[in-house]
Amino acid sequence: MEVTDGGEQLVLDGLPAPRARRRVRAATGGQPLAEDRPVARVAIDLPPAHLDRPFEYAVPASMAVGAVAGARVKVRFGRQDVDGYVLERVDTADHEGELQPLRRVVSDLPVLTPAVARLARAVADRWAGTLVDVLRLAVPPRHARVEGESVGEPAGPLVPHASATAWDAYRGGHAFLQHVTAGGAPRAVWTALPGARGERWPDAIAQAVAAAVLGGRGALVVVPDARDVDRVLDALDDAGVPRWTAERPHGAVRLTADDGPAARYRAFLAALRGEAQVVVGTRASAFAPVRDLGLVVCWDDGDSLHAEPRAPYPHVREVLALRSELEGCAFLVGAHGRTVQAQGLVATGWAREVAADRATTRARTARVRALDSTELAREGPAAAARLPTPAWRTIRDRLAVGPVLVQVPRAGYLPVVACGRCRASARCGTCHGPLGITVADGTPTCGWCGRLATGWRCDECGAGALRSVQVGSQRTAEELGRAFPGFPVRVSGARAAGGVLATVRDVPALVVATPGAEPVAPEGYAAAVLLDAATSAGQGLGAAEDAVRRWLAAAALVRSASDGGQVLLVGDAPERAAQALVRWDPEGLASRELDERAELQLPPAVRIASVTGPRDAVLAVVERVDGVEVLGPVPVTGGRAAERSVPGALEPDVRALLRVPRAQGQALARSLAASLAVRSARREGGTVRVQLDPTDLT
């Protein structure tokens, strides 16, 4: 970045060196050009990969004041007017011909700051994407009415409470906060403990944010969902960092897409103008323009909501890690579990581990038991029950002292059914999607096309009877209501009648929740029963790690063993995953998984790119990428990628995997981006999806 009389101007890496100064020639119809820096370099909002570079336009004198770096503009490209962002203003042009003038300044508000523009370019380069794709994630759509709103007077500098009690239990916790307050840029991977109010993870994050604010810097916290946003904001309020409001522009602002376009843009502008020193939000807030950024925090980095489903598919953890390096700010990623990727940051020395010792962990956690078929063998035929006798007895006993949590892996009633005779999976006769039952005594419904499967017959044996394969939260609540009459049963989940519950009262009740939707009991649950462990663990890369993450998140809401808290894992889960939960040792599981992946040449020990689409299109993209190990292409026959194949196609989509050592990951991204640019310029047919570091390799 260079500083001129006009302020900060972004200099993008990779731009050609300026040529000798020459007069700017512009097709402006005789209207004068701006006297100062009459050339604007603009990122145009067009998707083709071969257009992923700045374009130069002349700045008319009438737009000299408004066309600042970061402003939204309209420009002429070909025969159409397109949107764009001014990246910088310069004195001379690299283009030797005439320059088209800017059509108009849409808004003179510099919504694209130099720091965010650098970050967006780095994200695009890392994931073989384009700058405009990342900018669509980073900068929310303009809301003209919100731009014109007036705000109250600032309330002065924030003075949060200088407390670090929530970090007392962690080795290295106080040192991390002291370094942040002093203006340093430490990087930490934090394994959070369960605990009573004042010791839970939102309070620890709030105290870390307060440390950054006390040091005169801003902070950014990214969490999986809106419910977690509210929990962090409440903790920040207790720590002396109040919520931002238009009447009192001061403190921490909530930035989520779920709040709607106006509220999202209002929060974005609060951060941009420096009215809010702290931003707390979901995935897209990772790009929030926080001034003097001193700390970035990612909570529960293993949650799938942190993975962007739109190109170029960046992950919040990696975006914040890049931001930490580019802006020199502190980095904190935390969870009750430990992802292999976070363990990789520790193993390489890029970040330090912040965790409690074993004695503290045992004192703060509930008593955990794994009720697998071996453990239940003495129960006889009752061992095959979905709720075996020990689990039933634990629920009965603990209901006398407080609420009991029951975690179910799937929502709905009977989300997966099979033929009652031959046990073959029940499939839709139209699209061959999986069938499920949404209500008691209901007609099977296709999970893909939504059609009712009236008169269904099995393709294998012709039988018409169905049996349950997986039981959902609604059916589980129905069964528990019959098993424990007299106790209220509450269901929490996206498909539940009451939606996702934030909290429940500390009274005897059964709470049935899907993973990630567990409400908080102020004094902790008396017990938790984690059903269908085999289904939770699933199969595939990272399945065991993800299952342990979900189990630990639920178990962390339970009272400690000294207070009688119990956690039961019911089902034949993989032994390694079950033992990690019983010992409360997510670090050990992540370390072993990382070592095994290094031996097998799997992410994150290597970098892998997935190229999916029609065979000819995939081969064309892959053939232009040199110096990589190519696996495939093979037909996509299962998993999420198969669902994206075009129905009725003569040949299913194929997928090729490109693998390189981690040190060559950036070269792989550059080569793939160049291949996609050639594909775009040549207008090659077919739709190709390219994803680096894919989370789904099935």
C-alpha positions in Angstrom: 0.0 0.0 0.0 1.3 3.5 -0.9 0.2 6.8 0.7 -0.5 9.8 -1.6 -2.0 13.2 -1.0 -5.3 11.7 -1.7 -5.0 9.0 1.0 -4.3 5.3 0.9 -4.3 3.6 -2.5 -4.2 -0.1 -2.9 -1.4 -1.5 -5.1 -2.3 -5.0 -6.2 0.4 -7.7 -6.3 1.1 -8.8 -9.9 0.3 -5.5 -11.6 2.8 -4.6 -14.3 5.4 -1.9 -13.4 4.3 1.6 -14.4 5.5 2.8 -17.8 6.9 6.1 -18.6 4.5 9.0 -17.9 2.4 9.8 -20.9 -0.7 11.8 -21.6 -4.0 9.9 -20.9 -6.2 9.7 -24.0 -9.8 9.2 -23.2 -13.0 8.9 -25.3 -14.8 11.5 -23.1 -16.5 13.5 -25.8 -14.6 16.6 -24.9 -15.4 16.7 -21.2 -12.3 17.4 -19.1 -10.5 14.8 -17.1 -9.6 14.9 -13.4 -6.5 16.8 -12.8 -5.3 14.5 -10.1 -4.8 10.8 -10.9 -7.1 10.8 -13.9 -6.9 6.9 -14.4 -9.0 4.5 -12.3 -8.2 0.8 -12.1 -11.5 -1.0 -11.7 -12.5 -4.5 -10.7 -15.5 -5.2 -12.9 -18.3 -7.5 -11.7 -18.3 -10.0 -14.5 -17.8 -13.7 -13.8 -15.6 -15.0 -16.7 -12.2 -16.1 -15.3 -10.2 -14.6 -18.1 -11.5 -11.1 -17.0 -10.1 -11.5 -13.6 -7.8 -8.4 -13.7 -8.2 -4.7 -13.2 -9.3 -2.6 -16.2 -8.4 1.1 -16.7 -10.9 3.8 -17.1 -10.6 7.6 -17.4 -12.0 9.7 -14.6 -14.0 12.7 -15.7 -13.5 15.9 -13.7 -17.1 15.7 -12.6 -16.4 12.4 -10.9 -12.9 13.3 -9.5 -14.2 13.6 -5.9 -16.6 10.7 -5.8 -14.5 8.0 -7.6 -12.3 7.3 -4.6 -10.6 3.9 -4.1 -13.2 1.5 -2.8 -16.2 3.3 -4.4 -18.9 1.6 -6.4 -19.0 2.7 -10.0 -20.7 1.9 -13.3 -18.4 1.4 -16.3 -18.9 0.5 -20.0 -17.6 -3.0 -20.9 -18.3 -4.1 -24.5 -21.9 -3.2 -25.2 -23.1 -3.2 -21.6 -22.9 -1.2 -18.4 -21.5 -3.2 -15.5 -20.8 -2.6 -11.9 -17.4 -2.4 -10.5 -15.2 -1.2 -7.6 -12.4 1.4 -8.0 -9.2 -0.3 -6.8 -7.0 2.7 -7.1 -6.4 6.0 -8.9 -3.2 6.6 -10.7 -1.6 9.3 -12.9 -0.8 7.3 -16.0 -2.3 4.4 -17.8 -0.7 1.1 -18.9 -3.1 0.9 -21.8 -1.8 2.6 -24.9 -5.1 3.3 -26.6 -8.0 5.5 -25.6 -9.7 4.9 -22.2 -13.4 4.7 -21.8 -14.6 7.1 -19.1 -16.4 6.0 -15.9 -20.1 6.0 -16.6 -21.1 7.2 -13.1 -20.3 6.9 -9.5 -22.9 4.7 -7.8 -21.8 5.7 -4.3 -18.8 7.6 -3.2 -18.6 5.6 0.0 -15.4 3.5 0.0 -17.0 0.2 0.9 -13.9 -1.8 -0.4 -11.1 -0.9 2.0 -7.5 -1.5 1.0 -7.1 -4.3 3.7 -10.3 -6.1 2.5 -9.3 -5.8 -1.2 -5.9 -7.4 -0.4 -7.6 -10.1 1.6 -10.1 -10.8 -1.2 -7.3 -11.1 -3.8 -5.4 -13.5 -1.5 -8.5 -15.6 -1.0 -9.1 -15.7 -4.7 -5.5 -16.8 -5.4 -5.5 -19.5 -2.7 -8.7 -21.1 -3.9 -8.3 -20.6 -7.7 -11.2 -18.2 -7.8 -11.8 -14.7 -9.2 -11.7 -11.5 -7.3 -15.3 -10.6 -8.1 -16.5 -13.9 -6.7 -14.8 -13.1 -3.4 -16.1 -9.5 -3.4 -19.6 -10.8 -3.7 -19.0 -12.6 -0.4 -17.1 -9.7 1.2 -19.2 -6.6 0.4 -23.0 -6.8 1.0 -25.3 -5.3 -1.7 -25.8 -1.6 -1.4 -28.9 -0.3 0.4 -29.3 3.4 -0.5 -31.7 4.2 2.3 -29.4 2.8 4.9 -26.5 4.9 3.5 -28.5 8.0 4.0 -29.5 7.3 7.6 -28.1 9.5 10.4 -26.4 8.0 13.4 -26.1 9.3 17.0 -23.0 10.8 18.5 -20.2 8.4 19.4 -20.1 7.6 23.1 -16.4 7.9 23.4 -13.7 5.1 23.6 -14.6 1.7 24.9 -13.3 0.9 28.4 -14.1 -2.9 28.9 -13.4 -4.8 32.1 -9.8 -6.0 32.4 -10.8 -9.6 33.4 -9.3 -12.9 32.4 -10.9 -15.2 34.9 -12.3 -17.5 32.1 -8.7 -18.2 31.0 -7.5 -19.3 34.5 -7.9 -23.0 33.6 -5.8 -22.9 30.4 -2.1 -23.2 30.0 -0.9 -20.2 28.0 -4.3 -18.4 28.3 -3.1 -15.4 30.3 0.0 -15.1 28.2 -2.1 -15.0 25.0 -4.3 -12.2 26.4 -1.4 -10.2 27.6 0.3 -10.4 24.2 -3.0 -9.2 22.5 -3.3 -6.3 24.9 0.2 -5.2 24.2 -0.5 -5.0 20.5 1.1 -8.3 19.5 -0.1 -10.9 17.0 -0.1 -14.3 18.8 -1.8 -17.3 17.2 -3.5 -19.9 19.3 -5.6 -23.1 18.9 -7.8 -23.3 22.0 -9.6 -26.4 23.3 -12.5 -25.0 25.4 -13.7 -26.7 28.6 -17.3 -27.0 29.8 -18.2 -24.9 32.8 -20.8 -22.9 34.7 -21.8 -19.3 33.8 -18.7 -17.1 33.8 -16.5 -19.9 32.6 -18.2 -20.9 29.3 -16.7 -20.3 25.9 -18.6 -17.0 25.1 -17.1 -15.5 28.2 -13.6 -16.5 27.3 -14.0 -15.0 23.8 -15.5 -11.8 25.3 -12.4 -11.4 27.6 -10.1 -12.0 24.6 -12.0 -9.3 22.7 -11.8 -7.0 25.7 -8.0 -7.5 25.7 -7.8 -6.3 22.1 -10.0 -3.3 22.8 -8.0 -2.3 25.9 -5.0 -2.3 23.6 -6.7 0.2 21.4 -7.5 -2.2 18.5 -10.7 -3.8 17.1 -11.8 -7.4 17.0 -13.7 -9.8 14.8 -15.5 -12.9 16.0 -17.0 -15.4 13.6 -19.3 -18.2 14.9 -21.4 -20.8 13.1 -25.0 -19.4 13.6 -27.1 -16.5 14.8 -27.8 -18.1 18.1 -24.0 -18.2 18.9 -23.8 -14.6 17.8 -26.3 -13.6 20.5 -24.4 -15.6 23.1 -21.2 -13.8 22.3 -22.8 -10.4 22.3 -24.4 -11.1 25.7 -21.0 -12.1 27.0 -19.4 -9.0 25.5 -22.1 -6.8 27.2 -21.1 -8.4 30.6 -17.5 -7.6 29.8 -18.1 -4.0 29.2 -18.5 -4.0 25.4 -22.1 -3.0 24.8 -24.1 -3.7 21.6 -23.9 -1.1 18.9 -27.1 0.7 18.0 -27.8 3.6 15.6 -28.7 5.8 18.6 -25.5 4.8 20.4 -22.9 4.0 17.8 -20.4 2.3 20.2 -19.3 -1.2 21.0 -20.0 -4.5 19.2 -22.2 -4.9 16.1 -24.0 -8.0 14.9 -23.4 -8.9 11.3 -25.4 -11.7 9.8 -27.1 -12.3 6.5 -30.2 -13.7 8.2 -31.0 -10.3 9.6 -32.0 -9.1 6.1 -30.3 -6.7 3.6 -30.9 -3.5 5.5 -29.7 -4.7 8.9 -26.7 -6.4 7.3 -25.7 -3.3 5.4 -26.2 -1.1 8.4 -23.9 -3.3 10.5 -21.4 -3.3 7.7 -21.3 0.5 7.5 -21.0 0.7 11.3 -17.7 -1.3 11.1 -16.6 0.6 8.0 -17.0 4.0 9.6 -15.4 2.9 12.8 -18.5 3.3 14.9 -18.3 -0.3 16.0 -14.9 -1.5 17.2 -16.0 -5.1 17.4 -17.9 -7.2 14.8 -19.6 -10.5 15.8 -21.2 -12.5 12.9 -21.5 -15.5 10.8 -19.5 -16.7 7.8 -19.5 -13.6 5.5 -18.4 -11.4 8.4 -14.9 -12.8 8.1 -14.4 -10.0 5.5 -15.9 -7.2 7.7 -13.9 -3.9 7.4 -12.9 -3.6 11.1 -10.6 -0.7 11.7 -7.3 -1.3 13.4 -8.0 -5.0 13.6 -6.1 -6.6 16.5 -7.8 -10.0 16.9 -9.7 -12.5 14.8 -11.6 -15.4 16.4 -13.2 -18.4 14.8 -15.4 -20.5 17.1 -16.1 -24.2 16.3 -14.1 -24.3 13.0 -15.3 -27.8 12.3 -18.9 -26.7 11.8 -20.0 -27.1 8.2 -21.6 -23.6 8.3 -18.0 -22.2 8.2 -17.5 -23.6 4.7 -18.7 -21.3 2.0 -21.0 -23.1 -0.5 -20.3 -20.6 -3.3 -17.2 -20.3 -5.4 -14.4 -20.2 -4.7 -15.5 -22.1 -1.5 -13.2 -20.6 1.1 -13.4 -21.7 4.8 -13.6 -19.1 7.6 -10.7 -20.6 9.5 -8.4 -20.2 6.5 -9.7 -16.8 5.6 -9.0 -15.5 9.1 -5.6 -17.1 9.1 -4.8 -15.2 5.9 -6.2 -12.1 7.4 -4.0 -12.6 10.5 -0.9 -12.7 8.3 -1.9 -9.8 6.0 -3.0 -7.4 8.8 -0.6 -8.5 11.5 -3.4 -9.3 14.0 -3.8 -12.0 16.7 -5.6 -15.2 15.7 -7.7 -17.5 17.9 -9.5 -20.6 16.8 -11.4 -22.5 19.4 -13.9 -25.4 20.0 -14.7 -28.1 22.5 -13.2 -30.5 19.9 -10.2 -30.2 17.7 -10.2 -30.4 13.9 -7.3 -32.0 12.0 -6.7 -28.7 10.2 -6.4 -26.8 13.5 -4.1 -29.5 14.8 -2.0 -29.0 11.6 -1.5 -25.3 12.6 -0.1 -26.5 15.9 2.0 -29.2 14.4 3.7 -26.9 12.0 4.3 -24.3 14.7 2.2 -21.6 13.0 0.0 -21.5 16.2 0.4 -22.4 19.8 -1.9 -24.7 21.8 -4.0 -23.3 24.6 -5.6 -26.1 26.6 -6.2 -27.2 30.2 -4.2 -30.0 31.9 -5.7 -33.4 32.4 -6.5 -32.9 36.1 -8.5 -29.7 35.3 -10.2 -31.4 32.4 -11.3 -34.3 34.6 -12.6 -32.0 37.3 -14.7 -29.9 34.9 -16.3 -32.6 32.7 -19.1 -35.0 33.2 -18.7 -38.8 33.7 -18.9 -40.3 30.2 -19.8 -43.9 29.4 -20.0 -45.6 26.0 -22.9 -48.1 25.8 -21.9 -50.3 22.8 -23.0 -53.8 22.1 -20.1 -55.2 24.2 -21.0 -53.1 27.2 -24.7 -54.1 26.9 -24.2 -57.8 26.3 -25.4 -58.7 29.7 -28.7 -57.0 29.1 -29.8 -59.8 26.8 -32.4 -59.0 24.1 -32.8 -55.5 25.6 -29.4 -54.6 24.4 -30.8 -54.2 20.9 -33.2 -51.5 22.0 -32.6 -48.0 20.7 -32.9 -46.8 24.4 -31.3 -49.7 26.4 -32.0 -50.1 30.1 -28.9 -48.3 31.4 -29.8 -45.2 29.4 -33.5 -45.4 30.4 -32.4 -45.7 34.1 -30.1 -42.8 33.8 -32.7 -40.5 32.3 -35.2 -41.6 35.0 -32.8 -40.9 37.8 -31.4 -37.6 36.5 -34.8 -36.2 35.7 -35.4 -35.8 39.4 -32.7 -33.1 39.6 -32.9 -31.2 36.3 -33.3 -31.3 32.5 -31.9 -34.2 30.4 -30.6 -33.6 26.9 -31.1 -36.3 24.2 -29.1 -35.7 21.0 -30.4 -37.3 17.8 -28.3 -37.2 14.6 -31.2 -36.6 12.3 -34.2 -34.3 12.2 -37.7 -35.3 11.1 -39.8 -38.4 11.9 -38.3 -41.3 9.9 -35.8 -39.6 7.6 -34.6 -42.9 6.0 -36.7 -46.0 5.4 -36.1 -49.3 3.7 -38.0 -52.3 2.3 -39.6 -54.2 5.2 -38.8 -57.6 3.5 -35.4 -57.4 1.8 -34.0 -54.3 3.6 -33.1 -52.5 0.4 -33.1 -48.7 0.6 -36.4 -47.3 -0.4 -36.0 -45.1 -3.4 -38.3 -42.7 -5.3 -39.7 -44.1 -8.6 -39.2 -40.7 -10.4 -35.7 -39.5 -9.5 -34.4 -42.4 -7.4 -33.9 -40.2 -4.4 -34.1 -41.5 -0.8 -37.6 -41.9 0.7 -38.5 -40.8 4.3 -41.6 -40.3 6.4 -42.2 -36.8 7.8 -45.1 -37.5 10.2 -46.6 -40.5 11.9 -48.7 -42.7 9.6 -47.7 -40.4 6.7 -47.0 -41.2 3.1 -43.3 -41.7 2.2 -41.8 -38.5 0.6 -38.8 -38.2 -1.7 -35.9 -36.3 -0.1 -34.8 -35.0 -3.5 -37.8 -34.1 -5.6 -40.4 -34.0 -2.8 -42.9 -36.2 -4.5 -45.2 -38.5 -2.5 -44.5 -42.2 -3.0 -48.1 -43.4 -2.9 -48.4 -47.1 -3.7 -44.6 -47.6 -3.3 -43.2 -51.1 -4.2 -39.7 -52.3 -3.7 -37.7 -52.6 -7.0 -35.8 -55.6 -5.6 -38.5 -57.8 -4.2 -41.8 -56.1 -4.9 -42.9 -55.8 -1.3 -44.8 -52.7 -0.2 -44.0 -52.6 3.5 -41.4 -50.2 4.9 -39.2 -50.2 8.0 -37.2 -47.4 9.7 -33.5 -47.2 9.1 -32.9 -43.9 10.9 -35.2 -42.4 13.5 -35.5 -38.6 13.6 -35.9 -36.1 16.5 -39.7 -35.9 16.2 -40.2 -39.7 16.4 -37.7 -39.8 19.3 -39.6 -37.2 21.2 -42.8 -39.2 20.7 -41.2 -42.3 22.0 -39.6 -40.5 25.1 -43.0 -39.0 25.9 -44.5 -42.4 26.2 -41.5 -43.8 28.1 -41.5 -40.9 30.7 -45.1 -39.8 31.2 -45.5 -36.7 33.3 -42.4 -34.9 32.1 -42.5 -32.3 29.4 -40.6 -33.0 26.1 -39.2 -30.2 24.1 -37.7 -30.5 20.6 -35.0 -28.2 19.3 -34.0 -28.1 15.6 -34.5 -26.3 12.3 -37.5 -28.5 11.4 -39.1 -28.5 14.9 -42.3 -26.7 15.5 -40.6 -24.2 17.8 -37.4 -24.0 15.8 -34.0 -23.9 17.4 -34.3 -23.1 21.2 -31.7 -20.8 22.7 -32.2 -21.8 26.3 -34.3 -24.1 28.6 -35.3 -23.7 32.2 -33.5 -25.6 35.0 -36.5 -27.8 35.7 -37.0 -31.5 35.0 -37.7 -31.9 31.3 -36.6 -34.0 28.3 -34.9 -31.9 25.6 -34.5 -33.6 22.2 -32.1 -31.8 19.8 -30.2 -32.4 16.6 -26.4 -31.6 16.6 -25.8 -27.9 16.8 -29.3 -27.1 18.0 -28.8 -28.0 21.7 -30.3 -25.2 23.9 -28.3 -24.0 27.0 -29.5 -24.9 30.5 -28.3 -22.1 32.8 -27.0 -24.5 35.5 -26.2 -27.3 33.1 -28.0 -30.5 32.1 -28.3 -33.2 34.7 -27.4 -35.7 32.0 -27.1 -36.2 28.2 -27.8 -39.3 26.1 -26.2 -39.3 22.7 -28.3 -41.7 20.6 -27.4 -43.6 17.4 -23.7 -43.3 17.7 -23.0 -45.5 14.7 -25.1 -43.2 12.5 -23.5 -40.1 14.0 -20.0 -41.3 13.2 -20.8 -42.0 9.6 -18.1 -42.8 7.0 -15.6 -41.0 5.0 -12.7 -38.6 5.6 -13.1 -36.7 8.9 -16.3 -38.6 9.9 -15.0 -39.7 13.3 -13.5 -36.3 14.1 -16.8 -34.6 13.2 -18.8 -37.0 15.3 -16.5 -36.3 18.4 -16.9 -32.6 17.8 -20.7 -32.9 17.9 -20.7 -35.2 20.9 -18.4 -32.9 22.9 -20.5 -29.9 22.1 -23.5 -31.6 23.7 -21.5 -33.1 26.6 -20.1 -29.6 27.4 -23.6 -28.5 28.3 -23.8 -31.1 31.1 -22.8 -30.5 34.8 -19.5 -31.8 36.0 -19.1 -35.3 37.4 -18.8 -33.9 40.9 -22.3 -32.4 40.5 -23.6 -35.8 39.2 -23.4 -35.0 35.5 -23.5 -38.0 33.2 -23.1 -38.5 29.5 -24.1 -41.8 27.8 -23.0 -42.6 24.2 -25.4 -45.2 22.9 -24.5 -47.3 19.9 -21.5 -49.0 18.2 -19.4 -46.0 17.4 -15.9 -46.4 16.0 -13.7 -47.3 19.0 -11.2 -44.4 18.4 -14.0 -41.8 18.4 -15.8 -43.3 21.4 -12.6 -43.4 23.4 -11.8 -39.8 22.5 -15.1 -38.8 24.0 -14.8 -41.0 27.1 -11.3 -39.6 27.9 -12.3 -36.1 26.7 -9.2 -36.1 24.5 -10.0 -34.4 21.1 -6.4 -33.3 20.8 -5.1 -36.9 20.9 -7.7 -37.9 18.2 -6.8 -35.0 16.0 -3.0 -35.7 16.3 -3.4 -39.4 15.4 -5.7 -38.5 12.4 -3.1 -35.9 11.2 -0.3 -38.5 11.4 -2.3 -41.1 9.5 -3.3 -38.5 6.8 0.3 -37.6 6.3 1.1 -41.3 5.7 -1.8 -41.7 3.3 -1.2 -38.3 1.5 -4.5 -36.9 2.4 -5.5 -33.3 3.4 -4.4 -31.3 5.3 -1.0 -33.0 4.9 -1.3 -32.3 1.1 -3.4 -30.0 -1.0 -6.1 -31.5 -3.2 -8.2 -30.0 -5.9 -11.4 -31.6 -7.0 -12.5 -31.0 -10.6 -16.1 -32.2 -11.3 -18.2 -32.0 -14.5 -18.6 -33.7 -17.9 -15.7 -35.9 -18.9 -14.4 -33.9 -21.8 -14.6 -30.6 -19.9 -12.8 -32.1 -16.9 -10.0 -33.6 -19.0 -9.5 -30.3 -20.8 -9.1 -28.4 -17.5 -6.8 -31.1 -16.0 -4.5 -31.4 -19.1 -3.5 -27.8 -18.8 -2.3 -28.2 -15.2 1.3 -29.4 -14.9 3.3 -31.0 -12.1 0.5 -32.6 -10.2 -0.6 -36.2 -9.4 -3.9 -36.9 -11.1 -6.3 -39.3 -9.6 -9.1 -40.3 -11.9 -11.3 -39.1 -13.5 -14.0 -41.5 -12.2 -17.8 -41.3 -12.4 -19.5 -39.6 -9.5 -21.8 -42.2 -8.2 -22.3 -41.3 -4.6 -22.2 -38.5 -2.0 -23.1 -34.9 -2.4 -21.3 -34.5 -5.7 -23.6 -37.1 -7.3 -26.7 -35.1 -6.3 -25.3 -32.2 -8.4 -25.1 -34.2 -11.6 -27.6 -33.2 -14.2 -30.6 -35.5 -14.1 -31.2 -37.5 -17.3 -27.6 -36.9 -18.6 -26.3 -39.6 -21.0 -23.2 -40.0 -18.9 -22.8 -39.1 -15.2 -20.4 -36.4 -14.2 -16.8 -37.4 -13.4 -14.4 -36.2 -10.9 -10.6 -35.9 -11.0 -8.5 -35.2 -8.0 -5.3 -33.2 -8.4 -2.8 -33.8 -5.5 0.4 -31.9 -4.7 2.6 -31.5 -1.6 1.4 -28.8 0.7 4.4 -26.5 -0.2 3.2 -26.6 -3.8 -0.4 -25.7 -3.0 -0.2 -22.1 -4.2 1.3 -23.2 -7.5 -1.5 -25.6 -8.0 -4.1 -22.9 -7.4 -2.3 -20.6 -9.9 -2.2 -23.3 -12.5 -5.8 -24.2 -12.1 -6.8 -20.5 -12.3 -4.9 -20.2 -15.5 -6.5 -23.3 -16.9 -10.0 -21.9 -16.0 -9.1 -18.6 -17.6 -8.2 -20.4 -20.9 -11.5 -22.4 -20.6 -13.4 -19.2 -20.2 -11.7 -17.4 -23.1 -12.3 -20.3 -25.4 -15.9 -20.7 -24.2 -15.5 -24.5 -23.7 -18.7 -26.3 -23.1 -20.1 -27.9 -20.0 -20.2 -26.8 -16.3 -17.1 -27.5 -14.3 -16.8 -27.2 -10.6 -13.3 -26.7 -9.2 -12.8 -26.8 -5.4 -9.5 -26.7 -3.5 -9.3 -28.4 -0.1 -12.8 -30.0 -0.5 -14.4 -31.2 2.7 -16.3 -34.0 0.8 -14.2 -36.6 -0.9 -16.9 -39.3 -1.1 
